[in-house]
Amino acid sequence: MMELFDIFASAGLWAAVLRIATPLIFGTLGALLCERAGVLNLGIEGIMTFGAMIGWLTVYQGGDLWAGLLAAALFGGLFGLLHAVLTVPFGLSQHVTGLGITLFASSLSYYVFRLAVPVASSPPTIEPFQPLRIPLLSDLPLLGPALFNQTAPTYLAIAAALILSYILFRTPLGLAVRMTGENPHGAEAQGVNPVAIRFGAIITGSALMGVGGSFLTLSAFNSFFPTMVQGRGWVCIALVVFASWRPGRALFGALLFALFDAYQLRLQTVVGKAVPYQVFLMIPYILSIAALAVMARRARVPQALMQAYRRGER
Amino acid sequence: MRFERRAHRPLILVVLAPLFAIGAALAIAGFLIALAGAPVLDAFWQILKGAFGSRLGISETLTRTTPLIFTGLAAAVAFRARLWNIGGEGQFYMGAIGVAALASGIMAGWPPVAAIPVAMLAGAIAGMVTLLVPLGLRLRFGVDEVVTSLLLNFVVLLFVSMLIEGTLKDPLAFGWPQSVPIPEAAELPELMARTRLHAGLLIAVVAALLVQFVQARTRFGMQSRAAGLNAAAARFAGVPLGVTLVKVACLSGGLAGLAGAIEVMGVKGYVTTDLSPGYGYAGIIVAMLAGLHPVGVVAAALFAAVMFVGADSMSRGMAIPTYIADVTVALSLLTMLLALFFTQYRIRR
C-alpha cells in the first residue's frame, strides 16, 4: 500500500509531469484561443499529428530543431486558415468542418511521411531537444529536476500560457477577441472586425496546436509513427472546458492531467500483474470525460461559441 | 461580394453537390500524386482497375462497402437529429466484441437461423449502450457529446484489447492477441464463391431502405428530423426531445454496432484491434457525402470503398502511399460541405 504513495516521492514522476503536460498545454491554449473568439476547432487532433510529422521531417531532412518547431507552427497555421475560411465567411458547421480537418490533416501527414521515408523495420530517428539544466536550481530536491531540468519547448509552453492570459485579459486585442466570442454583432458595433479577429485567433491557435504536436517528435520522442497523438487533441478540447476558457486554469488542468498520467504509468510497474495494463491506459480518457461531466454546467461558455457570424444576418 | 440565402434549394444543385465534391477532392488528390512525381491519370486508372478490374477486386470493394454503409447510416440518422455521434468507431468495436463474446460463449451447436439474428442483435445492443453513455452525459450534465463520444473510442479500443488479451483470448492463436473465433453457425453465408464477399452486403442495403422508410414515413422519423431542424420549435410542437434523442441514439449506435458484428460474422470470424481501418470515422464522411440521405449512403459508401481498395492495389505498382485514399476521402468531406453551402446560398455582388 505504501508503494502507491512512494511514487509521489520520486523525482522521476515530477519531471515526467511537465514533459507529459507540454503538448497538452500548447494544444489546450490553441483550442482555448479559437473558442474565445467563438470557433470550436476540432481540427486539433489532425493538426497536432501534422505538426508532429512536419516538425520531425524538417529535422530529419537536416533542419534545425527550432526550424522543425517553426515548420509545425507554420503548417498548423495553414490548417487553421483552412478551418477559418470554411467556418467564418462560409459559416459551415464547426463540428463537421473540424472533424474534416482532423481526418484530412492526419491522413495527409501519413501520406507525406510515407513519401519522404520508405518503409523500414524500425522508424528513423533524429536527435531531439536536450534538457536545459538550470544551474543551482536544478539541484534542488524533487523540485529541481521537475521544474529546472526540462527541454526548451516546455519552458516555452509555460510562457505561452502566461502571455496568452495577459493578452486575453489585459490588452485591447484580448478584449476584442473575447467580445467576438461573446457577441460578434455587439463587437462590430464597437468597431471590432469579428471576421478578422476570428481568422487571427484560429490561425494563431492552430499554430500553437501544431507546436504542441511537434513536441512529441522533437522532444518527448525522437521519431514519428501514425496514430502517435493518441487522442491528445480531444483531451485538450476537454481541458478547455475544465479550465472554463481561462489560460491560467488550462495550465493547471494540463499539469493535473499529466500528473494522473505520469502516476498511472508508474502504478503499472507497481501493481502491473494484478490489473491489466489497459485499465491504466483508459484512466486519462475516463478522467477527461469525468472532468467534462463535472464542469460542463459550471463552466462559462463563450456565448457565441459555434455560432456563425454573417454580417447583416441574425 | 456577399452570400444570399436561396428561397429554396434547386434539386439539380442538390444532386450535383456530391459529384462536384468528389470531383474536387479527386482534383486535389491528383495534385498530390503529381507532387510525388507519378503520372496522375495512370494512377487514377490503376485505382479504378484495382477496384473493378477483376472478380477479386469487385468482391473486395463490395466487402469494404458493407461496414461503411452501416457506419454511414449510423452517422446519418444521428446527424439528422443533431446528435453528433462521432463514436462510430467505438460502437463498431463494441458490436464486434459483443458478438465474439456471446457467440463463442453460448452458440456452439445452435442452428444458423437462430444464431445469426441473435448475434446481430447482440452487436446492435452493444453499440446502442456505447452511444447511450455520451447521450446520457449530454442529457444529464449538458456535456457536448462530440468530445465524449470521441474520447470513448479510445476507452473502447483499450477495453477490447484487454478482453482479447484476457478473458476472450484465443489460446490457439500462437500468442497473437485475437478473440476466440465465433462458431460456424453464426457466420454469414458468402455471396461469391472463393471471395470474402458475404451476405452482410444485402443486410446493409436492406437496412438503408428500412432507415429511409422510418425517416420518411413514421412519426419517430418526423420527430427526429424536427429535433434536428429546430429543437426549440420541435419542443413547442410537442416533440419529446429527450425521448426522441434516446431513440435516435439507439438506432444510430445499433447500426454502428451492427457494422462491427457483421464484419466479424462475415469476414474475420474473430476480433483483433485492427478490425476496423477507421470505418467509424469514414462513416461520418459517407453520411455527409450522401447529404444524410439513407439511400445516398449506399452510393457514398461505394465511393469510399473504391478509393480504399483501388488505392491499395495502385500503391503496389506505383510509388504512391496508399494513404492517398484516406486523403481523398477526407477531402471529399470538406468539399462536400462547401458544395452543400452553395445549394443553400448564392453569391451576390
Contacts between the chains, C-beta under 8 A, distances in Angstrom:
chain1	res1	chain2	res2	distance
A	42	B	146	6.9
A	82	B	334	7.8
A	86	B	334	6.8
A	86	B	337	6.6
A	86	B	338	7.1
A	89	B	3	8.0
A	90	B	3	7.8
A	90	B	338	6.8
A	90	B	341	5.3
A	91	B	341	8.0
A	92	B	337	4.8
A	92	B	338	7.3
A	92	B	341	6.1
A	93	B	337	7.1
A	95	B	84	5.5
A	95	B	146	5.8
A	96	B	79	8.0
A	96	B	284	7.5
A	96	B	288	6.4
A	96	B	333	7.3
A	96	B	337	6.3
A	97	B	334	7.1
A	97	B	337	6.1
A	99	B	86	6.6
A	99	B	281	7.8
A	99	B	284	6.2
A	99	B	333	7.6
A	100	B	285	7.7
A	100	B	330	6.4
A	100	B	333	4.2
A	100	B	334	4.5
A	100	B	337	6.7
A	101	B	334	7.4
A	103	B	281	6.2
A	103	B	285	7.0
A	103	B	326	7.4
A	103	B	329	7.7
A	103	B	330	3.8
A	103	B	333	6.6
A	104	B	327	6.8
A	104	B	330	4.0
A	104	B	331	5.8
A	104	B	333	7.6
A	104	B	334	6.3
A	107	B	323	5.4
A	107	B	326	3.5
A	107	B	327	4.6
A	107	B	329	7.9
A	107	B	330	5.2
A	108	B	32	7.9
A	108	B	323	8.0
A	108	B	327	5.4
A	108	B	330	7.9
A	110	B	321	7.1
A	110	B	323	4.4
A	110	B	326	7.2
A	111	B	32	6.9
A	111	B	321	5.2
A	111	B	323	4.1
A	111	B	324	6.0
A	111	B	326	7.6
A	111	B	327	5.4
A	114	B	321	3.5
A	114	B	323	6.1
A	115	B	36	5.4
A	115	B	321	6.0
A	230	B	154	7.2
A	231	B	150	7.2
A	231	B	151	6.6
A	231	B	153	7.7
A	231	B	154	4.7
A	234	B	147	5.8
A	234	B	150	4.6
A	234	B	151	5.4
A	235	B	151	7.4
A	237	B	147	5.0
A	238	B	147	5.4
A	238	B	151	6.8
A	241	B	144	7.9
A	241	B	147	7.8
A	276	B	162	4.7
A	276	B	165	7.1
A	276	B	166	6.0
A	278	B	158	4.2
A	278	B	159	6.9
A	278	B	161	5.3
A	278	B	162	3.8
A	278	B	165	7.7
A	279	B	158	8.0
A	279	B	162	6.9
A	281	B	158	5.3
A	282	B	154	7.7
A	282	B	155	5.1
A	282	B	158	4.9
A	282	B	159	7.2
A	285	B	151	4.7
A	285	B	152	7.5
A	285	B	154	4.8
A	285	B	155	4.9
A	286	B	155	6.2
A	288	B	147	7.8
A	288	B	151	5.4
A	289	B	137	7.2
A	289	B	143	7.9
A	289	B	148	5.3
A	289	B	151	5.4
A	289	B	152	7.2
A	289	B	155	8.0
A	292	B	137	7.3
A	292	B	141	7.8
A	292	B	143	4.7
A	292	B	144	7.7
A	292	B	147	6.5
A	292	B	148	6.2
A	293	B	137	5.4
A	293	B	140	8.0
A	293	B	141	4.5
A	293	B	143	5.5
A	294	B	141	7.8
A	296	B	141	5.1
A	296	B	142	4.8
A	296	B	143	4.4
A	296	B	144	7.5
A	297	B	141	6.3
A	297	B	142	5.1
A	310	B	3	7.1
A	311	B	2	7.3
A	313	B	5	7.8
